[in-house]
Amino acid sequence: MKTRQLAAAVTAIITVIWGNSLFAQDPPPPSFASIDAYMCNFNEGMSRADLDKVVVKWNKWMDDTKQPPYSAWIMTPVLTSTNMPVDLVWLGVWQNGNDMGKLMQSWATKGAAMAAEFDKVMTCGEHSNSASVNIRPPGEGWPGEGGVAVFTNCTVAEGKTVQDSMAAHRAWAKHMDSAGSKAGMWAFFPAFGNNNPEWDYKIVHSHPDYLSFGADWEAYTNGQGWQQAMKISGGVVSCDSPRVYHSTTVRNAGINPAPK
């Protein structure tokens, strides 16, 4: 997505979630987090055990060099297609762009040796950045040691706007409240390195465990949640088949998942 497209999307989501006036004082405008995503495959002879050893060294490097807050997860495919043949996704998040810039500067000037350690273990063919906004806060204890993450690519229907689709997602979040869901929900808007995607944004759900994932599946299918979903989003936004990943927290920097 081009810079002007990103700006338009950000403006739209601010408008729909925080009122018709961008200058409204109450409530304040949203806070976007910066998402860092690598699509990676293990090098020949390497495994998750090798990566975990590097992660220990990386966490020490992050602490010793006093880097800004950055949380990270290793996500391994559970339910995906062969269209995304990766061994893992490294997903990181900064609370804001200033922290992103500080860590990127340190990595570029001081992180060569640490980067080489990662390169011995895995090859990451895609590195992208997105702007994330929270739609539904996750439950207490997030992110914990691990969980289940669900990603789907969404496209706004012709004749509709991002304002319309975000309103639909907010309505679905309210339905999740009534269904007792434990999942958090975010929208990821592509910023850099996404190679002109055919979709407009990703919707991401984060579950604390597979019990939560299964409960939402049950509520959506046998609980007739799909009927409510069709009423809410039909003709407004369409999302493709979700991909499911097992997530392991490798660094918890206390990032606020739902900043006000």
C-alpha positions in Angstrom: 0.0 0.0 0.0 1.4 3.4 -0.9 2.0 6.0 1.7 -1.0 8.1 0.7 -3.2 4.9 0.9 -1.9 4.2 4.4 -2.6 7.8 5.4 -6.2 7.5 4.1 -6.7 4.2 5.9 -5.4 5.6 9.2 -7.6 8.7 8.8 -10.6 6.5 8.1 -10.2 4.3 11.1 -9.6 7.3 13.4 -12.9 8.8 12.1 -15.0 5.7 12.6 -13.7 4.6 16.0 -13.4 7.9 17.6 -16.2 9.9 16.1 -16.9 12.0 13.1 -14.6 14.8 14.1 -10.9 14.2 13.9 -10.5 17.0 16.4 -12.8 15.6 19.1 -11.2 16.0 22.5 -13.3 13.3 24.2 -12.4 10.5 23.7 -8.8 11.1 22.4 -7.7 9.8 19.0 -6.4 6.2 18.8 -2.9 5.0 19.4 -1.3 2.9 16.7 1.3 0.3 17.4 4.0 -0.6 14.9 4.1 -4.3 13.8 7.3 -6.0 12.8 6.8 -9.3 10.8 9.3 -11.7 9.3 8.3 -14.8 7.2 11.0 -17.4 7.8 12.2 -20.9 7.0 14.8 -22.9 8.9 18.1 -23.4 7.1 19.2 -26.9 6.4 20.0 -28.9 9.5 18.5 -26.2 11.8 15.5 -26.4 14.0 13.4 -24.6 16.6 15.9 -25.7 19.3 18.7 -23.8 17.5 16.5 -20.7 17.2 15.6 -20.8 20.9 19.3 -20.7 21.8 19.7 -17.6 19.6 16.6 -16.0 21.2 18.3 -16.3 24.6 21.4 -14.4 23.3 19.1 -11.8 21.6 17.2 -11.1 24.8 20.5 -10.5 26.6 21.6 -8.2 23.8 18.3 -6.3 24.0 18.8 -5.9 27.8 22.5 -5.1 27.7 22.1 -2.4 25.1 19.0 -1.0 26.8 16.7 -1.2 23.8 13.2 0.4 23.9 10.2 -1.8 24.7 9.7 -4.4 22.0 7.5 -7.6 22.5 8.0 -10.6 20.2 6.4 -13.9 19.4 7.4 -16.9 17.4 4.4 -18.2 15.5 4.3 -21.7 14.0 1.6 -22.7 11.5 -1.2 -24.9 12.8 -4.0 -24.5 10.2 -2.6 -22.9 7.0 -2.4 -23.6 3.2 0.6 -24.4 1.0 0.3 -20.9 -0.4 2.2 -19.7 2.7 5.1 -22.3 3.0 6.9 -20.9 6.0 8.2 -22.6 9.1 7.5 -19.7 11.3 6.5 -16.1 11.6 8.5 -13.7 13.8 6.0 -11.1 15.0 7.2 -8.1 17.0 5.5 -4.9 18.2 6.6 -1.5 19.3 4.2 0.8 21.2 5.0 3.7 18.8 7.1 4.8 15.9 9.8 6.5 18.0 10.6 3.2 19.8 10.7 1.5 16.4 13.2 4.0 15.1 15.4 3.7 18.1 15.6 -0.1 17.9 16.1 -0.1 14.1 18.9 2.4 14.5 20.6 0.3 17.1 20.1 -2.9 15.0 21.7 -1.2 12.0 24.7 0.1 13.9 25.3 -2.4 16.7 23.4 -5.5 15.8 25.4 -7.1 12.9 26.9 -9.9 15.1 23.5 -10.7 16.6 21.8 -10.6 13.2 24.4 -13.1 11.9 23.4 -15.5 14.7 19.8 -15.5 13.4 21.0 -15.8 9.8 22.8 -19.0 10.7 19.5 -20.6 11.8 16.9 -19.2 9.4 16.3 -17.3 6.2 13.5 -14.7 6.2 12.3 -13.9 2.7 9.8 -11.2 3.7 10.0 -8.5 6.3 7.1 -6.1 6.6 5.7 -3.4 8.8 2.0 -2.6 9.6 0.1 -0.1 11.7 -2.0 -1.8 14.3 -5.1 -0.6 16.1 -7.0 -2.5 18.8 -10.7 -3.3 18.2 -11.3 -5.6 21.2 -8.9 -5.8 24.2 -7.5 -9.3 25.1 -8.3 -10.9 28.4 -6.3 -10.5 31.6 -2.8 -12.0 31.6 -2.1 -11.2 27.9 0.2 -12.2 26.3 1.2 -15.0 28.7 3.7 -17.6 27.6 1.9 -18.5 24.5 -1.5 -18.8 22.8 -3.3 -19.1 19.5 -3.2 -16.3 16.8 -5.7 -16.2 13.9 -5.0 -14.0 10.8 -7.4 -13.2 8.0 -7.0 -10.8 5.0 -10.0 -8.5 4.6 -11.2 -6.4 1.6 -13.7 -3.6 1.8 -16.6 -4.1 -0.6 -17.0 -2.0 -3.6 -19.0 1.1 -2.8 -18.1 0.9 0.9 -15.4 2.5 2.9 -12.9 1.6 5.6 -15.2 3.5 8.0 -18.0 1.1 7.1 -15.9 -2.0 7.5 -14.4 -0.9 10.9 -17.9 -0.2 12.1 -18.8 -3.8 11.2 -15.8 -5.2 13.0 -16.7 -3.1 16.1 -20.2 -4.5 16.0 -18.7 -8.0 15.8 -16.6 -7.3 18.8 -19.7 -6.4 20.7 -21.2 -9.8 19.6 -18.0 -11.4 20.9 -18.7 -9.7 24.3 -22.1 -11.2 24.5 -20.8 -14.7 23.5 -18.2 -14.6 26.3 -15.2 -14.7 24.0 -11.7 -14.4 25.5 -10.1 -13.3 22.3 -8.5 -10.0 21.6 -9.0 -8.4 18.2 -6.8 -6.0 16.1 -6.7 -4.5 12.6 -3.2 -4.5 10.9 -2.9 -1.9 8.1 -0.1 -2.6 5.7 2.6 0.1 5.7 6.0 -1.0 4.3 7.3 -4.1 2.7 3.9 -5.7 1.9 4.4 -5.7 -1.9 1.1 -4.1 -2.9 -1.3 -6.6 -1.3 -4.7 -7.3 -3.0 -6.4 -7.0 0.4 -6.9 -3.8 2.5 -5.9 -5.0 6.0 -5.6 -8.0 8.3 -7.9 -8.8 11.2 -6.1 -10.7 13.9 -7.6 -12.6 16.9 -5.5 -13.6 19.8 -6.6 -16.5 22.1 -5.0 -17.4 25.4 -5.2 -21.1 24.5 -6.8 -23.7 22.3 -9.8 -23.9 24.7 -10.6 -20.3 23.9 -10.1 -21.0 20.2 -12.4 -24.0 20.3 -15.1 -22.1 22.3 -15.2 -19.4 19.7 -15.4 -22.0 16.9 -18.4 -23.5 18.7 -20.1 -20.2 19.2 -19.6 -19.3 15.5 -20.8 -22.5 14.1 -23.3 -24.4 16.3 -24.0 -21.2 18.3 -25.2 -19.6 15.0 -22.6 -16.8 15.2 -22.1 -17.1 11.5 -25.7 -15.7 11.0 -24.8 -12.6 13.0 -21.6 -12.3 11.1 -23.5 -12.3 7.8 -25.9 -9.6 9.1 -23.0 -7.4 10.3 -20.5 -7.7 7.5 -22.5 -8.9 4.5 -22.0 -6.5 1.6 -19.5 -4.4 3.6 -16.3 -6.4 4.0 -15.1 -9.9 3.0 -12.3 -11.8 4.6 -10.5 -14.8 3.3 -10.0 -18.2 5.1 -8.2 -17.6 8.4 -4.8 -19.0 9.2 -4.1 -20.3 12.6 -0.7 -20.2 14.4 0.6 -21.4 17.7 2.3 -18.4 19.3 5.1 -18.5 21.8 6.1 -15.3 23.6 9.9 -14.8 23.4 10.0 -11.3 24.8 7.3 -9.5 26.8 8.1 -5.8 27.2 4.8 -4.9 28.7 3.4 -3.3 25.5 -0.2 -2.1 26.1 -2.4 -4.2 23.8 -5.2 -1.7 23.8 -3.9 1.8 24.4 -6.4 4.6 24.8 
